[in-house]
Amino acid sequence: MTTSDQELLDSLAKIIPLLTHVQKEKLLSFGEGMACANSGKDFYFPESEEKEQK
């Protein structure tokens, strides 16, 4: 896991308890939609890896 991945998870851990039930459902739906859209696809973004290494 990259540093930016960990930062994202840390931010979500702080935000999720503050969300309403409806907001949590929307966030979950959005995440499931992203996972479904990317299922079976291996995307490679070399330019984003270069930025993370700097």
All heavy atoms as a GROMACS GRO file, in nm:
protein
  424
    1MET      N    1   0.084  -0.117   0.000
    1MET     CA    2   0.000   0.000   0.000
    1MET      C    3   0.089   0.124   0.000
    1MET      O    4   0.185   0.131   0.074
    1MET     CB    5  -0.090  -0.003   0.124
    1MET     CG    6  -0.190   0.107   0.124
    1MET     SD    7  -0.310   0.111   0.260
    1MET     CE    8  -0.335  -0.055   0.305
    2THR      N    9   0.054   0.218  -0.083
    2THR     CA   10   0.133   0.339  -0.095
    2THR      C   11   0.096   0.438   0.016
    2THR      O   12  -0.004   0.421   0.087
    2THR     CB   13   0.110   0.408  -0.230
    2THR    OG1   14  -0.026   0.452  -0.236
    2THR    CG2   15   0.140   0.315  -0.347
    3THR      N   16   0.176   0.540   0.028
    3THR     CA   17   0.150   0.645   0.127
    3THR      C   18   0.017   0.713   0.099
    3THR      O   19  -0.061   0.739   0.192
    3THR     CB   20   0.263   0.750   0.124
    3THR    OG1   21   0.386   0.683   0.149
    3THR    CG2   22   0.242   0.858   0.228
    4SER      N   23  -0.011   0.740  -0.027
    4SER     CA   24  -0.138   0.806  -0.060
    4SER      C   25  -0.258   0.716  -0.030
    4SER      O   26  -0.364   0.765   0.010
    4SER     CB   27  -0.139   0.852  -0.206
    4SER     OG   28  -0.127   0.743  -0.292
    5ASP      N   29  -0.241   0.584  -0.049
    5ASP     CA   30  -0.347   0.490  -0.013
    5ASP      C   31  -0.375   0.497   0.137
    5ASP      O   32  -0.491   0.501   0.180
    5ASP     CB   33  -0.309   0.346  -0.049
    5ASP     CG   34  -0.301   0.321  -0.198
    5ASP    OD1   35  -0.358   0.399  -0.276
    5ASP    OD2   36  -0.237   0.221  -0.236
    6GLN      N   37  -0.269   0.499   0.216
    6GLN     CA   38  -0.285   0.505   0.362
    6GLN      C   39  -0.348   0.636   0.404
    6GLN      O   40  -0.434   0.640   0.493
    6GLN     CB   41  -0.150   0.486   0.431
    6GLN     CG   42  -0.162   0.472   0.581
    6GLN     CD   43  -0.246   0.352   0.623
    6GLN    OE1   44  -0.223   0.242   0.575
    6GLN    NE2   45  -0.344   0.376   0.709
    7GLU      N   46  -0.310   0.747   0.340
    7GLU     CA   47  -0.368   0.877   0.372
    7GLU      C   48  -0.518   0.878   0.341
    7GLU      O   49  -0.597   0.933   0.417
    7GLU     CB   50  -0.298   0.987   0.294
    7GLU     CG   51  -0.157   1.015   0.343
    7GLU     CD   52  -0.082   1.114   0.255
    7GLU    OE1   53  -0.138   1.160   0.153
    7GLU    OE2   54   0.033   1.144   0.289
    8LEU      N   55  -0.556   0.815   0.230
    8LEU     CA   56  -0.697   0.806   0.193
    8LEU      C   57  -0.774   0.727   0.298
    8LEU      O   58  -0.881   0.768   0.344
    8LEU     CB   59  -0.712   0.742   0.056
    8LEU     CG   60  -0.854   0.715   0.009
    8LEU    CD1   61  -0.933   0.844  -0.004
    8LEU    CD2   62  -0.852   0.639  -0.121
    9LEU      N   63  -0.721   0.613   0.337
    9LEU     CA   64  -0.787   0.531   0.439
    9LEU      C   65  -0.798   0.603   0.573
    9LEU      O   66  -0.901   0.596   0.640
    9LEU     CB   67  -0.713   0.398   0.456
    9LEU     CG   68  -0.723   0.302   0.339
    9LEU    CD1   69  -0.635   0.179   0.365
    9LEU    CD2   70  -0.866   0.259   0.316
   10ASP      N   71  -0.694   0.675   0.610
   10ASP     CA   72  -0.697   0.751   0.735
   10ASP      C   73  -0.805   0.859   0.731
   10ASP      O   74  -0.878   0.880   0.829
   10ASP     CB   75  -0.561   0.815   0.764
   10ASP     CG   76  -0.453   0.713   0.794
   10ASP    OD1   77  -0.487   0.596   0.826
   10ASP    OD2   78  -0.334   0.749   0.785
   11SER      N   79  -0.816   0.927   0.617
   11SER     CA   80  -0.920   1.030   0.602
   11SER      C   81  -1.059   0.970   0.610
   11SER      O   82  -1.148   1.025   0.677
   11SER     CB   83  -0.904   1.102   0.468
   11SER     OG   84  -0.784   1.173   0.464
   12LEU      N   85  -1.078   0.857   0.545
   12LEU     CA   86  -1.209   0.792   0.549
   12LEU      C   87  -1.243   0.745   0.691
   12LEU      O   88  -1.358   0.754   0.733
   12LEU     CB   89  -1.214   0.674   0.452
   12LEU     CG   90  -1.223   0.710   0.304
   12LEU    CD1   91  -1.210   0.586   0.217
   12LEU    CD2   92  -1.354   0.783   0.274
   13ALA      N   93  -1.143   0.696   0.763
   13ALA     CA   94  -1.166   0.650   0.900
   13ALA      C   95  -1.213   0.765   0.990
   13ALA      O   96  -1.291   0.744   1.083
   13ALA     CB   97  -1.039   0.589   0.956
   14LYS      N   98  -1.168   0.887   0.961
   14LYS     CA   99  -1.211   1.003   1.039
   14LYS      C  100  -1.350   1.051   0.997
   14LYS      O  101  -1.429   1.097   1.080
   14LYS     CB  102  -1.111   1.118   1.022
   14LYS     CG  103  -0.977   1.091   1.086
   14LYS     CD  104  -0.879   1.203   1.056
   14LYS     CE  105  -0.739   1.169   1.105
   14LYS     NZ  106  -0.642   1.273   1.066
   15ILE      N  107  -1.379   1.043   0.867
   15ILE     CA  108  -1.501   1.099   0.813
   15ILE      C  109  -1.622   1.008   0.830
   15ILE      O  110  -1.731   1.055   0.864
   15ILE     CB  111  -1.482   1.132   0.663
   15ILE    CG1  112  -1.381   1.245   0.647
   15ILE    CG2  113  -1.614   1.168   0.596
   15ILE    CD1  114  -1.336   1.268   0.505
   16ILE      N  115  -1.606   0.879   0.811
   16ILE     CA  116  -1.719   0.786   0.810
   16ILE      C  117  -1.804   0.793   0.937
   16ILE      O  118  -1.927   0.796   0.928
   16ILE     CB  119  -1.673   0.643   0.777
   16ILE    CG1  120  -1.632   0.637   0.630
   16ILE    CG2  121  -1.782   0.541   0.807
   16ILE    CD1  122  -1.571   0.506   0.586
   17PRO      N  123  -1.745   0.796   1.056
   17PRO     CA  124  -1.830   0.803   1.176
   17PRO      C  125  -1.917   0.929   1.183
   17PRO      O  126  -2.018   0.931   1.253
   17PRO     CB  127  -1.730   0.801   1.291
   17PRO     CG  128  -1.607   0.742   1.236
   17PRO     CD  129  -1.604   0.783   1.092
   18LEU      N  130  -1.878   1.033   1.110
   18LEU     CA  131  -1.953   1.160   1.114
   18LEU      C  132  -2.067   1.165   1.012
   18LEU      O  133  -2.150   1.255   1.017
   18LEU     CB  134  -1.857   1.276   1.088
   18LEU     CG  135  -1.737   1.286   1.183
   18LEU    CD1  136  -1.644   1.397   1.138
   18LEU    CD2  137  -1.782   1.305   1.326
   19LEU      N  138  -2.072   1.068   0.921
   19LEU     CA  139  -2.173   1.067   0.816
   19LEU      C  140  -2.307   1.015   0.867
   19LEU      O  141  -2.312   0.934   0.960
   19LEU     CB  142  -2.129   0.979   0.700
   19LEU     CG  143  -2.001   1.019   0.626
   19LEU    CD1  144  -1.968   0.915   0.520
   19LEU    CD2  145  -2.013   1.156   0.564
   20THR      N  146  -2.414   1.063   0.804
   20THR     CA  147  -2.545   1.009   0.834
   20THR      C  148  -2.559   0.873   0.766
   20THR      O  149  -2.476   0.834   0.682
   20THR     CB  150  -2.657   1.101   0.780
   20THR    OG1  151  -2.652   1.101   0.637
   20THR    CG2  152  -2.643   1.243   0.834
   21HIS      N  153  -2.665   0.801   0.801
   21HIS     CA  154  -2.688   0.669   0.741
   21HIS      C  155  -2.700   0.682   0.588
   21HIS      O  156  -2.641   0.601   0.514
   21HIS     CB  157  -2.814   0.606   0.799
   21HIS     CG  158  -2.849   0.475   0.736
   21HIS    ND1  159  -2.775   0.361   0.760
   21HIS    CD2  160  -2.946   0.440   0.649
   21HIS    CE1  161  -2.827   0.261   0.689
   21HIS    NE2  162  -2.931   0.307   0.622
   22VAL      N  163  -2.772   0.782   0.542
   22VAL     CA  164  -2.791   0.802   0.398
   22VAL      C  165  -2.658   0.834   0.330
   22VAL      O  166  -2.628   0.782   0.222
   22VAL     CB  167  -2.895   0.913   0.371
   22VAL    CG1  168  -2.902   0.947   0.223
   22VAL    CG2  169  -3.032   0.870   0.423
   23GLN      N  170  -2.576   0.917   0.392
   23GLN     CA  171  -2.446   0.951   0.335
   23GLN      C  172  -2.355   0.828   0.327
   23GLN      O  173  -2.283   0.809   0.230
   23GLN     CB  174  -2.378   1.060   0.416
   23GLN     CG  175  -2.445   1.196   0.403
   23GLN     CD  176  -2.392   1.298   0.501
   23GLN    OE1  177  -2.359   1.263   0.616
   23GLN    NE2  178  -2.385   1.423   0.459
   24LYS      N  179  -2.362   0.743   0.430
   24LYS     CA  180  -2.283   0.620   0.428
   24LYS      C  181  -2.328   0.528   0.316
   24LYS      O  182  -2.247   0.466   0.247
   24LYS     CB  183  -2.293   0.548   0.562
   24LYS     CG  184  -2.220   0.617   0.674
   24LYS     CD  185  -2.243   0.546   0.807
   24LYS     CE  186  -2.179   0.622   0.922
   24LYS     NZ  187  -2.207   0.560   1.052
   25GLU      N  188  -2.459   0.518   0.295
   25GLU     CA  189  -2.512   0.435   0.186
   25GLU      C  190  -2.467   0.489   0.050
   25GLU      O  191  -2.432   0.412  -0.039
   25GLU     CB  192  -2.666   0.430   0.192
   25GLU     CG  193  -2.719   0.348   0.307
   25GLU     CD  194  -2.690   0.199   0.291
   25GLU    OE1  195  -2.692   0.149   0.177
   25GLU    OE2  196  -2.665   0.133   0.393
   26LYS      N  197  -2.467   0.620   0.034
   26LYS     CA  198  -2.422   0.680  -0.092
   26LYS      C  199  -2.274   0.652  -0.116
   26LYS      O  200  -2.234   0.620  -0.228
   26LYS     CB  201  -2.448   0.831  -0.092
   26LYS     CG  202  -2.593   0.868  -0.107
   26LYS     CD  203  -2.612   1.020  -0.107
   26LYS     CE  204  -2.756   1.057  -0.122
   26LYS     NZ  205  -2.776   1.203  -0.125
   27LEU      N  206  -2.193   0.665  -0.012
   27LEU     CA  207  -2.050   0.638  -0.024
   27LEU      C  208  -2.027   0.492  -0.060
   27LEU      O  209  -1.946   0.461  -0.147
   27LEU     CB  210  -1.978   0.674   0.106
   27LEU     CG  211  -1.828   0.652   0.110
   27LEU    CD1  212  -1.757   0.735   0.002
   27LEU    CD2  213  -1.772   0.685   0.247
   28LEU      N  214  -2.098   0.402   0.005
   28LEU     CA  215  -2.086   0.260  -0.024
   28LEU      C  216  -2.128   0.230  -0.167
   28LEU      O  217  -2.060   0.155  -0.238
   28LEU     CB  218  -2.170   0.178   0.074
   28LEU     CG  219  -2.170   0.028   0.054
   28LEU    CD1  220  -2.029  -0.029   0.069
   28LEU    CD2  221  -2.265  -0.038   0.153
   29SER      N  222  -2.237   0.289  -0.212
   29SER     CA  223  -2.284   0.269  -0.349
   29SER      C  224  -2.182   0.318  -0.450
   29SER      O  225  -2.157   0.253  -0.552
   29SER     CB  226  -2.417   0.341  -0.372
   29SER     OG  227  -2.516   0.286  -0.290
   30PHE      N  228  -2.123   0.433  -0.422
   30PHE     CA  229  -2.021   0.488  -0.511
   30PHE      C  230  -1.901   0.394  -0.519
   30PHE      O  231  -1.852   0.364  -0.628
   30PHE     CB  232  -1.977   0.626  -0.461
   30PHE     CG  233  -1.872   0.690  -0.545
   30PHE    CD1  234  -1.904   0.745  -0.669
   30PHE    CD2  235  -1.740   0.696  -0.503
   30PHE    CE1  236  -1.807   0.804  -0.748
   30PHE    CE2  237  -1.643   0.755  -0.581
   30PHE     CZ  238  -1.676   0.809  -0.704
   31GLY      N  239  -1.855   0.346  -0.404
   31GLY     CA  240  -1.742   0.253  -0.401
   31GLY      C  241  -1.772   0.124  -0.474
   31GLY      O  242  -1.687   0.072  -0.548
   32GLU      N  243  -1.892   0.071  -0.456
   32GLU     CA  244  -1.931  -0.052  -0.525
   32GLU      C  245  -1.938  -0.029  -0.675
   32GLU      O  246  -1.901  -0.116  -0.754
   32GLU     CB  247  -2.064  -0.103  -0.472
   32GLU     CG  248  -2.053  -0.160  -0.332
   32GLU     CD  249  -2.187  -0.200  -0.273
   32GLU    OE1  250  -2.292  -0.156  -0.325
   32GLU    OE2  251  -2.186  -0.275  -0.174
   33GLY      N  252  -1.986   0.089  -0.715
   33GLY     CA  253  -1.992   0.122  -0.857
   33GLY      C  254  -1.853   0.128  -0.919
   33GLY      O  255  -1.831   0.080  -1.030
   34MET      N  256  -1.759   0.188  -0.846
   34MET     CA  257  -1.622   0.196  -0.896
   34MET      C  258  -1.562   0.056  -0.908
   34MET      O  259  -1.495   0.024  -1.006
   34MET     CB  260  -1.536   0.281  -0.802
   34MET     CG  261  -1.569   0.428  -0.808
   34MET     SD  262  -1.471   0.526  -0.693
   34MET     CE  263  -1.306   0.496  -0.751
   35ALA      N  264  -1.586  -0.028  -0.808
   35ALA     CA  265  -1.533  -0.165  -0.810
   35ALA      C  266  -1.593  -0.244  -0.927
   35ALA      O  267  -1.522  -0.317  -0.996
   35ALA     CB  268  -1.562  -0.234  -0.678
   36CYS      N  269  -1.721  -0.226  -0.950
   36CYS     CA  270  -1.788  -0.296  -1.060
   36CYS      C  271  -1.735  -0.248  -1.195
   36CYS      O  272  -1.710  -0.329  -1.285
   36CYS     CB  273  -1.938  -0.273  -1.051
   36CYS     SG  274  -2.033  -0.360  -1.178
   37ALA      N  275  -1.717  -0.119  -1.209
   37ALA     CA  276  -1.669  -0.062  -1.335
   37ALA      C  277  -1.526  -0.109  -1.366
   37ALA      O  278  -1.489  -0.121  -1.483
   37ALA     CB  279  -1.673   0.090  -1.330
   38ASN      N  280  -1.448  -0.138  -1.264
   38ASN     CA  281  -1.309  -0.176  -1.283
   38ASN      C  282  -1.285  -0.326  -1.271
   38ASN      O  283  -1.171  -0.370  -1.283
   38ASN     CB  284  -1.219  -0.102  -1.183
   38ASN     CG  285  -1.211   0.044  -1.214
   38ASN    OD1  286  -1.195   0.083  -1.328
   38ASN    ND2  287  -1.223   0.126  -1.112
   39SER      N  288  -1.389  -0.402  -1.245
   39SER     CA  289  -1.370  -0.546  -1.226
   39SER      C  290  -1.320  -0.610  -1.355
   39SER      O  291  -1.366  -0.581  -1.464
   39SER     CB  292  -1.499  -0.613  -1.182
   39SER     OG  293  -1.596  -0.604  -1.284
   40GLY      N  294  -1.220  -0.692  -1.338
   40GLY     CA  295  -1.164  -0.763  -1.453
   40GLY      C  296  -1.072  -0.680  -1.540
   40GLY      O  297  -1.024  -0.726  -1.642
   41LYS      N  298  -1.049  -0.558  -1.501
   41LYS     CA  299  -0.963  -0.470  -1.580
   41LYS      C  300  -0.838  -0.439  -1.500
   41LYS      O  301  -0.845  -0.404  -1.384
   41LYS     CB  302  -1.034  -0.339  -1.614
   41LYS     CG  303  -1.158  -0.357  -1.696
   41LYS     CD  304  -1.225  -0.224  -1.720
   41LYS     CE  305  -1.355  -0.244  -1.797
   41LYS     NZ  306  -1.429  -0.119  -1.811
   42ASP      N  307  -0.726  -0.454  -1.562
   42ASP     CA  308  -0.599  -0.419  -1.497
   42ASP      C  309  -0.549  -0.289  -1.559
   42ASP      O  310  -0.495  -0.289  -1.669
   42ASP     CB  311  -0.495  -0.529  -1.515
   42ASP     CG  312  -0.530  -0.654  -1.438
   42ASP    OD1  313  -0.589  -0.641  -1.329
   42ASP    OD2  314  -0.498  -0.763  -1.485
   43PHE      N  315  -0.571  -0.180  -1.488
   43PHE     CA  316  -0.527  -0.051  -1.538
   43PHE      C  317  -0.387  -0.023  -1.487
   43PHE      O  318  -0.356  -0.047  -1.372
   43PHE     CB  319  -0.621   0.061  -1.491
   43PHE     CG  320  -0.757   0.052  -1.552
   43PHE    CD1  321  -0.866   0.012  -1.477
   43PHE    CD2  322  -0.776   0.083  -1.685
   43PHE    CE1  323  -0.991   0.005  -1.533
   43PHE    CE2  324  -0.902   0.076  -1.742
   43PHE     CZ  325  -1.009   0.036  -1.666
   44TYR      N  326  -0.305   0.028  -1.572
   44TYR     CA  327  -0.168   0.062  -1.535
   44TYR      C  328  -0.146   0.209  -1.564
   44TYR      O  329  -0.163   0.254  -1.677
   44TYR     CB  330  -0.069  -0.024  -1.614
   44TYR     CG  331   0.075   0.007  -1.580
   44TYR    CD1  332   0.126  -0.018  -1.454
   44TYR    CD2  333   0.159   0.065  -1.674
   44TYR    CE1  334   0.257   0.010  -1.422
   44TYR    CE2  335   0.291   0.094  -1.644
   44TYR     CZ  336   0.339   0.066  -1.518
   44TYR     OH  337   0.469   0.096  -1.487
   45PHE      N  338  -0.114   0.285  -1.461
   45PHE     CA  339  -0.093   0.428  -1.475
   45PHE      C  340   0.049   0.462  -1.431
   45PHE      O  341   0.071   0.501  -1.316
   45PHE     CB  342  -0.194   0.506  -1.390
   45PHE     CG  343  -0.336   0.481  -1.429
   45PHE    CD1  344  -0.417   0.397  -1.353
   45PHE    CD2  345  -0.390   0.540  -1.542
   45PHE    CE1  346  -0.549   0.374  -1.389
   45PHE    CE2  347  -0.521   0.517  -1.579
   45PHE     CZ  348  -0.602   0.434  -1.502
   46PRO      N  349   0.147   0.447  -1.518
   46PRO     CA  350   0.286   0.472  -1.478
   46PRO      C  351   0.311   0.616  -1.435
   46PRO      O  352   0.392   0.640  -1.348
   46PRO     CB  353   0.367   0.437  -1.603
   46PRO     CG  354   0.271   0.447  -1.716
   46PRO     CD  355   0.136   0.412  -1.659
   47GLU      N  356   0.239   0.711  -1.491
   47GLU     CA  357   0.263   0.850  -1.454
   47GLU      C  358   0.221   0.877  -1.310
   47GLU      O  359   0.282   0.958  -1.242
   47GLU     CB  360   0.192   0.948  -1.549
   47GLU     CG  361   0.041   0.941  -1.548
   47GLU     CD  362  -0.019   0.831  -1.633
   47GLU    OE1  363   0.056   0.759  -1.701
   47GLU    OE2  364  -0.143   0.816  -1.632
   48SER      N  365   0.119   0.809  -1.259
   48SER     CA  366   0.079   0.830  -1.121
   48SER      C  367   0.181   0.768  -1.025
   48SER      O  368   0.203   0.820  -0.916
   48SER     CB  369  -0.060   0.773  -1.094
   48SER     OG  370  -0.060   0.633  -1.113
   49GLU      N  371   0.244   0.658  -1.064
   49GLU     CA  372   0.347   0.597  -0.980
   49GLU      C  373   0.469   0.687  -0.972
   49GLU      O  374   0.531   0.698  -0.866
   49GLU     CB  375   0.386   0.461  -1.035
   49GLU     CG  376   0.279   0.355  -1.017
   49GLU     CD  377   0.320   0.221  -1.075
   49GLU    OE1  378   0.438   0.207  -1.117
   49GLU    OE2  379   0.235   0.132  -1.079
   50GLU      N  380   0.501   0.754  -1.081
   50GLU     CA  381   0.617   0.845  -1.080
   50GLU      C  382   0.592   0.960  -0.983
   50GLU      O  383   0.681   1.001  -0.910
   50GLU     CB  384   0.641   0.899  -1.221
   50GLU     CG  385   0.695   0.793  -1.317
   50GLU     CD  386   0.700   0.844  -1.460
   50GLU    OE1  387   0.676   0.964  -1.483
   50GLU    OE2  388   0.729   0.762  -1.550
   51LYS      N  389   0.470   1.012  -0.980
   51LYS     CA  390   0.437   1.124  -0.890
   51LYS      C  391   0.446   1.080  -0.744
   51LYS      O  392   0.489   1.156  -0.659
   51LYS     CB  393   0.296   1.175  -0.920
   51LYS     CG  394   0.284   1.247  -1.052
   51LYS     CD  395   0.143   1.289  -1.079
   51LYS     CE  396   0.127   1.348  -1.217
   51LYS     NZ  397  -0.013   1.377  -1.249
   52GLU      N  398   0.402   0.957  -0.713
   52GLU     CA  399   0.405   0.909  -0.576
   52GLU      C  400   0.547   0.887  -0.526
   52GLU      O  401   0.574   0.897  -0.409
   52GLU     CB  402   0.325   0.778  -0.564
   52GLU     CG  403   0.176   0.799  -0.578
   52GLU     CD  404   0.099   0.668  -0.568
   52GLU    OE1  405   0.162   0.564  -0.543
   52GLU    OE2  406  -0.024   0.673  -0.587
   53GLN      N  407   0.638   0.856  -0.617
   53GLN     CA  408   0.774   0.827  -0.576
   53GLN      C  409   0.852   0.955  -0.545
   53GLN      O  410   0.954   0.951  -0.479
   53GLN     CB  411   0.847   0.746  -0.685
   53GLN     CG  412   0.792   0.606  -0.700
   53GLN     CD  413   0.857   0.532  -0.814
   53GLN    OE1  414   0.940   0.587  -0.885
   53GLN    NE2  415   0.819   0.406  -0.833
   54LYS      N  416   0.806   1.069  -0.593
   54LYS     CA  417   0.875   1.197  -0.571
   54LYS      C  418   0.852   1.251  -0.435
   54LYS      O  419   0.769   1.225  -0.362
   54LYS     CB  420   0.833   1.299  -0.677
   54LYS     CG  421   0.882   1.261  -0.814
   54LYS     CD  422   0.844   1.366  -0.915
   54LYS     CE  423   0.893   1.323  -1.054
   54LYS     NZ  424   0.857   1.418  -1.155
   0.00000   0.00000   0.00000
